[in-house]
């Protein structure tokens, strides 16, 4: 499986840097395609027919989101804008999962008319659906609030008693829920929280299964949050472990997995490692024996660098051994604009040397800013074809004006 430090990907990124301005993001499109296939194969080995619903908020570039549709996946969206993007990408409404805590009346109307699965986040939202005069039967999924490490419940989703109250209200109006959904966070390098939430929601699953008509499956959507390399500099838990532990936990609660439709919502774990940020050394300094290089990227182009693990390295690392640690500082004009970890480089680093920052394909990209007018173009390689991405208007604040 290709990663952002794969020699072939670096070759294309280095070649591209000789023709276009830095900084730029660079994606391995074929690598994303293979990740989807591998991820799906793992889950379907334990849950035949398991569904992948790609998290649009992770990275909504059409060149990426449409890969999931072509590979048989679905779309998970959290806003009306994302709902419209998914429909524009060719996803049938029946293959869209509409999540999020603050859906507008118009967004709910659009979702119902498109036959999207609406993940109810509050009783107020359910009441709003009841009030809408739409000539169709809404597809309802209950989002269950999960337990936090503090023992309190997350602000997202319905409390256990609210879930049962929602089911009562649905029954009183002749409707039903298709299943339940929980989402536990991001870059979670442990299966424990997932298993706890399955156990926590077992009584609700039992009720849904008991009420389901013969032959109709209940959906169990365990969300996303699966880890990528940025979760740890030690070891990442394999996806297969998540699938195996999920199966074991369901059986421990006497829930037959064949009665369920398993849904997972991957995002970061499929696209983050498939991209790097390429930037260039613009200046060199020393401070009290410390070596500094200044690059032409604002390092808020990888905002998660302060909290997660992003490898930073000089392109020349491919050809020679390096021994000199450098603080990599960005082009923004404030003290905190620097990578938290040093990059080891050559003793005589040259102006114009390329520096790469790993794991830049997910939230690092969509949360990036353009303060001081510093923008980054977005490119990708698919096979041997290199092309520009992101000019679909979905990340307009990131795209610099073509020269």
LUMDREN-231938 format. One line per field, with one value per residue (C-alpha): residue in one letter; z, y, x. Coordinates in steps of 0.25 Angstrom, whole numbers, plus 2048, in hexadecimal, padded with zeros to 3 digits. Layout:
<rs>
residu <- c(A:...)
up <- c(Z:...)
north <- c(Y:...)
east <- c(X:...)
</rs>
This chain:
<rs>
residu <- c(X:X:X:X:X:X:X:X:X:X:X:X:X:X:X:X:X:X:X:X:X:X:X:X:X:X:X:X:X:X:X:X:X:X:X:X:X:X:X:X:X:X:X:X:X:X:X:X:X:X:X:X:X:X:X:X:X:X:X:X:X:X:X:X:X:X:X:X:X:X:X:X:X:X:X:X:X:X:X:X:X:X:X:X:X:X:X:X:X:X:X:X:X:X:X:X:X:X:X:X:X:X:X:X:X:X:X:X:X:X:X:X:X:X:X:X:X:X:X:X:X:X:X:X:X:X:X:X:X:X:X:X:X:X:X:X:X:X:X:X:X:X:X:X:X:X:X:X:X:X:X:X:X:X:X:X:X:X:X:X:X:X:X:X:X:X:X:X:X:X:X:X:X:X:X:X:X:X:X:X:X:X:X:X:X:X:X:X:X:X:X:X:X:X:X:X:X:X:X:X:X:X:X:X:X:X:X:X:X:X:X:X:X:X:X:X:X:X:X:X:X:X:X:X:X:X:X:X:X:X:X:X:X:X:X:X:X:X:X:X:X:X:X:X:X:X:X:X:X:X:X:X:X:X:X:X:X:X:X:X:X:X:X:X:X:X:X:X:X:X:X:X:X:X:X:X:X:X:X:X:X:X:X:X:X:X:X:X:X:X:X:X:X:X:X:X:X:X:X:X:X:X:X:X:X:X:X:X:X:X:X:X:X:X:X:X:X:X:X:X:X:X:X:X:X:X:X:X:X:X:X:X:X:X:X:X:X:X:X:X:X:X:X:X:X:X:X:X:X:X:X:X:X:X:X:X:X:X:X:X:X:X:X:X:X:X:X:X:X:X:X:X:X:X:X:X:X:X:X:X:X:X:X:X:X:X:X:X:X:X:X:X:X:X:X:X:X:X:X:X:X:X:X)
up <- c(800:7FC:806:806:807:7FC:7F3:7E7:7EC:7F1:7E3:7DD:7E7:7E5:7D6:7D8:7E1:7D5:7CD:7D7:7E3:7F1:7FB:7F5:7FA:7F2:7F3:7EF:7E8:7E5:7F4:7F8:7EF:7F4:803:800:7FB:806:811:80B:809:818:81D:813:817:825:821:813:80C:815:810:80F:810:80D:817:80E:819:818:80A:801:7F4:7E9:7E3:7F0:7F4:7E7:7E8:7F4:7EB:7E0:7EA:7EF:7FB:801:806:814:815:820:819:80E:806:807:804:7F7:7F4:7F6:7ED:7E2:7E3:7DF:7EC:7EC:7F8:7FD:7FF:807:816:81B:829:831:83D:836:82A:824:820:811:813:819:80E:803:80B:80C:7FD:7F9:802:80A:817:822:82F:83A:843:84C:850:84A:83D:83D:840:834:82B:830:82D:81F:814:80B:802:806:812:819:81B:82A:831:840:843:851:85B:85F:86D:86E:876:881:882:87D:86F:863:85E:851:850:858:867:869:86E:863:859:85F:85F:850:84D:854:84D:83F:843:846:838:831:82E:833:834:82A:835:83E:83C:845:842:84C:848:83E:83D:848:84A:852:851:85F:85D:851:859:865:85C:856:864:868:85C:85D:864:859:84E:854:854:845:842:849:842:834:82A:826:81C:81E:824:82E:82B:835:831:83A:833:830:838:834:835:82B:82D:833:83F:845:842:848:843:83C:83F:832:82D:82D:83D:83D:834:83C:84A:844:840:84E:856:84E:851:85F:860:858:84C:83F:836:82A:82F:82D:822:826:822:824:821:81D:81A:820:81F:810:80B:816:812:804:803:807:807:7FF:803:800:809:807:812:81C:82A:837:845:851:84A:844:835:82F:821:81C:812:808:80F:81A:824:827:81A:823:82F:836:836:845:84A:841:83A:82D:828:822:819:80F:801:800:80B:7FF:7FB:807:816:81E:82C:82E:835:830:836:82A:82B:822:81A:823:82B:839:843:844:835:836:836:844:840:839:82B:82A:81D:817:81E:812:80E:802:7FF:7F6:7FD:7FD:80B:80C:817:818:81A:814:80D:817:821:820:812:814:821:81A:81A:810:81A:813:806:806:7FE:7FA:7ED:7ED:7E3:7E2:7DB:7D6:7D0:7C9:7C5:7CE:7CE:7D6:7E0:7E9:7DE:7E0:7EA:7F6:7FC:7F6:801:7FF:7F0:7EB:7DE:7D2:7CD)
north <- c(800:80D:818:826:823:818:81A:81B:825:82D:82C:832:83D:841:841:84A:854:857:85C:862:86B:866:863:859:84D:840:834:825:823:814:812:817:80E:802:806:806:7F8:7F3:7FA:7F4:7E6:7E6:7EA:7E1:7D5:7D6:7DD:7D9:7E4:7EF:7FD:808:816:820:82C:838:842:83A:83F:843:845:83E:837:82F:82E:828:81D:817:817:810:806:803:80C:816:824:829:838:842:84F:853:857:849:843:84B:847:838:839:840:835:82B:825:821:827:819:817:824:825:833:835:842:849:855:852:85D:85B:85C:852:848:84A:848:83C:836:839:832:826:828:821:82C:82A:830:838:83E:83D:84B:846:83A:844:84C:840:83D:84C:84B:849:840:835:82A:821:826:81C:81E:81A:81D:823:81E:827:820:820:829:825:82E:826:830:82F:836:842:83B:831:82C:828:819:81D:827:81C:814:820:823:814:816:823:81C:810:81A:820:813:815:80D:80E:807:806:80D:815:81A:821:821:82B:82B:824:81A:810:806:7FD:7FF:80B:804:7F8:800:807:7FA:7F5:802:801:7F2:7F4:7FE:7F4:7E9:7F2:7F6:7E7:7E3:7ED:7EB:7E4:7D6:7D6:7E5:7E8:7F3:7FC:7FD:809:80A:817:819:81F:813:816:81A:81C:829:823:81D:81D:80F:805:806:7FC:7F4:7F6:7E7:7E8:7F2:7E9:7DC:7E3:7E9:7DB:7D5:7E0:7DE:7CF:7D2:7D9:7CE:7D7:7CF:7D7:7D1:7D9:7E6:7EF:7F3:802:808:817:817:824:828:81A:819:826:82D:824:825:834:83C:84B:84F:85C:863:868:878:87C:876:87B:877:87A:876:86A:866:865:86B:86B:873:86D:873:86C:872:866:868:861:854:859:84C:84C:851:846:83A:833:839:835:840:83D:843:83D:83B:830:826:828:82A:829:835:838:847:84A:856:85E:85F:86D:872:87F:885:890:88B:883:877:874:868:859:853:848:84B:845:83F:845:847:850:859:85A:862:86D:867:859:852:84E:845:844:836:833:83F:83A:83B:846:84C:851:855:85C:864:873:87D:888:892:88D:880:876:867:861:852:848:839:82D:821:817:820:82B:838:842:84D:84A:853:85D:859:864:85C:861:86F:875:86C:86E:878:87F:878:87F)
east <- c(800:806:809:80D:81C:81B:828:81F:815:821:827:81A:819:828:826:81A:821:82A:81E:815:816:816:810:806:7FF:801:7F8:7FA:7EC:7EF:7F4:7E6:7DF:7E7:7E5:7D6:7D6:7DF:7D6:7CA:7CF:7D3:7C5:7BE:7C6:7BF:7B2:7AE:7A7:7AE:7AC:7B6:7B1:7BC:7BD:7BC:7C1:7CE:7D1:7C6:7CE:7C6:7D2:7D2:7C4:7C0:7CA:7C2:7B5:7BC:7C1:7B3:7B4:7AA:7AA:7AA:7A7:7A5:79F:796:7A2:7A8:79A:79A:7A8:7A5:799:7A2:7AC:7A2:79E:78F:788:786:795:797:798:794:79B:79D:797:791:789:781:772:776:782:778:76E:779:77E:770:76C:779:777:783:785:783:78B:783:78C:781:772:770:775:76B:760:764:763:755:751:757:74C:754:74D:757:75A:767:772:776:783:785:792:796:79E:7AA:7B1:7BE:7CA:7C4:7B8:7AF:7A8:7AC:7A4:7A1:796:78A:78B:787:779:778:77B:76F:766:769:765:758:755:759:750:744:745:746:755:761:770:77A:785:78E:79B:7A6:7B3:7BE:7C8:7D4:7E1:7DE:7E9:7E1:7D5:7D0:7C7:7C0:7BE:7B9:7AF:7AA:7A7:7A1:797:794:786:783:787:77F:773:775:777:76B:762:768:75F:764:76F:772:780:783:78F:79B:7A3:7B0:7B5:7C3:7CF:7D8:7E7:7F1:800:7FE:7F7:804:813:813:809:7FB:7F1:7ED:7DF:7DD:7DE:7D2:7CA:7CD:7CA:7BD:7B9:7BD:7B6:7A9:7A9:7AC:79F:798:795:796:79F:797:78B:793:797:7A5:7A9:7B6:7BA:7C9:7CF:7DD:7E2:7E0:7E5:7EE:7FA:7F8:7FD:808:80B:817:81E:82C:837:837:841:84B:84F:855:851:859:85F:851:84F:843:83D:832:828:81E:812:80B:80B:7FC:7FB:7FC:7F5:7F5:804:804:7FB:7FE:80A:80E:81C:824:830:83A:838:847:845:843:851:85A:85B:857:85C:858:84B:843:837:82E:827:81C:81A:80F:814:812:81B:812:813:81C:81C:81C:826:834:837:845:84C:85A:864:864:855:853:849:83E:840:832:82C:820:816:80E:800:7FA:7EE:7E3:7DF:7ED:7E9:7DA:7DD:7E9:7E9:7EE:7F2:7FC:7F7:7FF:7F8:7FB:7F7:7F2:7F8:7F7:7FD:7F4:7FD:807:7FE:800:7F5:7EF:7E4:7DB:7D6:7C8:7C4:7C4:7D0:7D1:7D8:7E4:7E6:7F0:7ED:7F4:800)
</rs>
